[in-house]
């Protein structure tokens, strides 16, 4: 089977901006009216002009959202819940999420940043141990007190000022503000007694497995490949993944393929045959059968229902 390099090319995939904003926005906050990221790796936005439905979308960046008013539904593929402001939410690269059913009075701020952007300020080697809420599905969205929310908003306003005035060393200042938001979030969880210790070994293994499959799932590699990379046996890997997600290791890989296919069906005009090729299937009929097995409908049926 030929393995193709898979990237979201601009000529057939919507820009990042179009994924979350409805055209021109009547707002001068952050990058609300800019289709470019700051230094190609950071974005700050308000919910002005936010689309009614976002996703399913595979995150390419770390994302922090601060909901201040109203409510919105967030689907992390593991669970779907309605959240009421004030709250804070987190998404990490490779994670698939959807946002929808926002109330008329919903208002929020959100930040996007790449691993490269933050790595100078925070060690990525143990970021999940220091800030376990980034990757723990049960902690990725939680309520803030009014004081905690106002404190984080004041930090966001500093970032907004840096972007507007294009100060020297703006990158370093923004990095520090992101670090402050993460610390504020950790203190909130500690206040609420929601975390008392670092990430568990099982959860760490699940996170590393998800990260590996987000990189390699198009290569259709056997479980032995992932087990070897993670220095565990195949039975142990399956056991831990089942305990932490309720799904088998193969099930998570199939889920990644299905979500990627749905993204391409929703956001591109590629034919089913072209999508099958993008997902490294030379036999489009096999891809159609797999899609139907996993979702209960054919790719065309799914696209027609959008």
C-alpha positions in Angstrom: 0.0 0.0 0.0 1.4 3.4 -0.9 1.6 5.8 2.0 1.0 9.4 1.0 2.1 12.5 2.9 -1.1 14.0 4.4 -1.4 17.7 4.9 -4.3 20.1 4.9 -3.3 22.0 1.7 -4.7 25.6 1.3 -6.0 24.8 -2.2 -8.6 22.4 -0.9 -9.0 23.0 2.8 -10.5 26.0 4.5 -8.2 28.3 6.4 -8.0 28.1 10.1 -9.8 31.4 10.4 -12.7 30.1 8.3 -13.1 27.1 10.6 -14.2 29.2 13.5 -15.3 32.7 12.2 -18.2 33.7 10.0 -16.6 36.2 7.6 -15.7 39.7 8.6 -16.3 40.4 12.3 -17.3 43.6 14.0 -14.6 43.5 16.6 -11.2 45.0 17.1 -10.2 42.5 19.8 -7.0 40.4 19.3 -7.0 38.8 15.9 -10.7 38.7 15.4 -10.3 40.4 12.0 -7.0 38.9 11.0 -6.7 35.7 8.9 -3.0 35.5 10.0 -1.6 34.2 13.2 0.9 36.2 15.2 4.3 35.0 14.1 2.5 32.1 12.4 2.0 30.4 15.7 -0.3 32.3 18.1 -3.9 33.6 17.9 -6.1 35.5 20.3 -9.9 35.9 19.7 -13.2 36.7 21.2 -16.4 34.8 20.4 -17.6 37.7 18.1 -18.6 36.1 14.8 -18.0 32.6 16.2 -19.6 30.0 14.0 -22.7 28.2 15.2 -21.1 24.8 14.8 -17.3 24.1 14.7 -16.0 20.6 14.0 -15.4 17.9 14.3 -11.9 19.4 13.9 -8.5 17.9 14.7 -6.6 20.6 16.7 -3.3 21.6 15.2 -2.6 23.9 18.2 -3.0 24.1 21.9 -6.3 25.9 22.6 -7.5 27.6 25.8 -11.0 28.9 26.0 -12.5 31.1 28.7 -16.3 31.2 28.7 -17.6 34.2 30.5 -21.3 34.4 29.8 -24.0 32.0 28.5 -23.5 28.4 27.6 -22.0 26.2 24.9 -21.8 22.5 24.2 -18.3 20.9 23.8 -17.7 17.4 22.4 -14.2 16.1 23.0 -15.1 12.7 21.3 -14.9 11.1 24.8 -17.9 13.0 26.2 -20.3 15.8 25.3 -21.4 18.3 27.9 -23.0 21.8 28.1 -20.8 24.3 30.0 -22.0 27.5 31.6 -19.7 30.5 32.2 -17.5 31.3 33.8 -15.4 28.2 32.8 -12.1 27.4 31.2 -11.4 24.7 28.5 -8.3 23.1 27.0 -7.5 21.2 23.8 -4.1 19.8 22.8 -2.7 19.2 19.3 -4.1 16.1 17.7 -7.2 16.1 19.8 -10.6 16.1 17.9 -13.3 18.4 19.2 -16.6 20.0 18.3 -18.3 23.2 19.6 -22.0 23.9 19.1 -25.3 24.9 20.6 -24.1 28.2 22.0 -26.7 30.3 23.7 -27.6 33.8 22.4 -25.7 35.5 25.2 -22.6 33.3 25.0 -19.3 35.2 25.2 -15.8 33.9 25.4 -12.1 34.5 24.7 -9.8 31.9 23.3 -6.1 31.4 22.5 -4.4 29.2 20.0 -0.7 28.5 20.1 1.7 26.0 18.6 4.1 23.8 20.5 7.0 25.7 19.0 5.6 29.0 20.3 5.4 27.9 23.9 8.4 25.6 24.2 10.8 28.5 25.0 8.7 29.3 28.1 7.5 25.9 29.2 9.2 22.5 29.1 7.0 20.3 26.8 8.8 17.2 28.2 6.8 17.3 31.4 4.0 19.7 30.6 1.3 17.1 31.2 2.7 16.3 34.6 2.9 19.9 35.6 -0.5 20.8 34.1 -2.5 17.5 34.0 -5.7 19.2 33.1 -4.3 19.8 29.6 -4.8 16.2 28.6 -7.1 14.6 31.2 -10.5 14.5 29.6 -12.3 14.8 32.9 -10.4 18.0 33.7 -10.2 19.7 30.3 -13.2 21.9 31.1 -14.0 23.2 34.6 -15.8 26.0 36.3 -14.0 29.2 37.5 -15.0 31.5 40.3 -15.8 35.1 39.2 -12.5 36.2 40.7 -10.5 33.6 38.8 -12.3 34.5 35.6 -11.6 38.2 36.0 -8.0 37.5 36.8 -7.5 35.5 33.6 -9.4 38.2 31.6 -6.9 40.7 32.9 -4.0 38.5 31.6 -5.8 38.2 28.3 -6.1 42.0 28.1 -2.3 42.3 28.5 -1.9 39.9 25.5 -4.4 42.0 23.5 -2.4 45.1 24.2 0.8 43.5 23.1 -0.7 42.4 19.8 -2.3 45.9 19.2 0.9 47.9 19.9 3.4 45.4 18.5 5.8 46.0 21.3 9.3 44.7 21.2 9.7 41.3 22.8 5.9 40.8 22.4 6.5 37.0 21.9 8.2 36.7 25.2 5.6 38.7 27.0 2.8 36.6 25.5 4.6 33.4 26.4 4.7 34.6 30.1 1.0 35.4 30.0 0.1 31.9 28.7 2.2 30.5 31.5 0.3 32.6 34.0 -3.1 31.4 32.7 -2.0 27.8 33.1 -0.9 28.5 36.6 -4.1 30.2 37.4 -6.1 27.2 36.0 -4.0 24.8 38.1 -4.6 26.9 41.3 -8.4 26.9 40.6 -8.4 23.1 40.3 -6.4 22.8 43.5 -8.9 25.2 45.2 -11.7 23.0 44.1 -9.8 19.9 45.2 -10.1 18.4 41.7 -6.4 17.5 41.4 -4.1 16.5 44.2 -1.3 14.8 42.3 0.2 14.5 38.9 -0.9 12.4 36.0 -1.2 8.6 36.5 1.1 6.2 34.6 -2.0 4.7 32.8 -3.2 8.1 31.7 0.3 9.1 30.6 0.4 5.9 28.5 -3.0 6.6 26.9 -1.9 10.2 26.1 1.3 9.0 24.5 -0.6 6.4 22.5 -3.0 9.0 21.2 -0.2 11.2 20.2 1.5 8.4 18.3 -1.6 7.4 16.4 -2.3 11.0 15.5 1.1 11.0 13.8 1.1 7.5 12.3 -2.5 6.4 11.8 -2.4 6.9 8.1 0.4 4.3 7.8 -1.9 1.6 9.1 0.8 0.1 11.3 0.2 -2.9 13.5 -0.2 -2.5 17.3 3.2 -4.1 17.7 4.7 -0.8 16.3 3.0 1.3 19.0 3.7 -1.1 21.8 7.4 -1.2 20.9 7.5 2.7 20.8 5.9 2.8 24.2 8.0 0.0 25.7 5.0 -2.1 26.7 3.5 -5.4 25.5 0.5 -5.5 23.2 -1.8 -7.1 25.9 -0.7 -4.4 28.4 -1.3 -1.6 25.9 -4.8 -2.9 25.1 -5.6 -3.3 28.8 -4.6 0.2 29.7 -6.3 1.8 26.7 -9.5 -0.1 27.6 -9.3 1.0 31.2 -8.7 4.7 30.4 -11.0 5.2 27.3 -13.4 2.3 27.3 -12.2 1.4 23.8 -9.6 -1.0 22.4 -6.3 0.2 21.0 -7.5 -0.7 17.5 -10.8 1.1 18.3 -8.9 4.4 18.9 -7.0 4.0 15.6 -10.3 3.3 13.8 -11.9 6.3 15.5 -9.0 8.6 14.3 -9.5 7.4 10.7 -13.3 7.9 10.9 -13.0 11.4 12.3 -10.4 12.4 9.7 -12.6 11.1 7.0 -15.6 13.1 8.4 -13.5 16.2 8.5 -12.6 15.8 4.8 -16.2 15.1 3.9 -17.5 18.1 5.8 -14.9 20.7 4.9 -13.6 19.8 1.4 -15.1 19.0 -2.0 -12.9 16.0 -2.5 -14.6 12.9 -3.9 -14.9 9.7 -1.9 -12.2 8.2 -4.0 -9.9 11.2 -3.4 -10.5 11.0 0.3 -9.8 7.3 0.4 -6.4 8.1 -1.3 -5.7 10.9 1.2 -6.3 8.3 4.0 -3.8 5.9 2.3 -6.5 3.5 1.0 -5.8 2.5 -2.6 -9.1 0.5 -2.6 -11.9 3.1 -2.3 -14.5 0.3 -1.9 -12.7 -1.0 1.2 -12.7 2.6 2.7 -16.4 2.8 2.1 -17.0 -0.5 3.8 -14.9 0.5 6.7 -16.6 3.9 7.0 -20.0 2.2 7.0 -18.9 -0.3 9.6 -17.6 2.4 12.0 -20.4 5.0 11.5 -23.4 3.0 10.2 -23.7 5.0 7.0 -21.7 5.5 3.8 -19.5 8.5 3.2 -21.9 9.9 0.7 -24.8 9.5 3.1 -22.9 11.3 5.7 -22.0 14.2 3.4 -25.6 14.5 2.2 -26.9 14.8 5.8 -24.6 17.8 6.6 
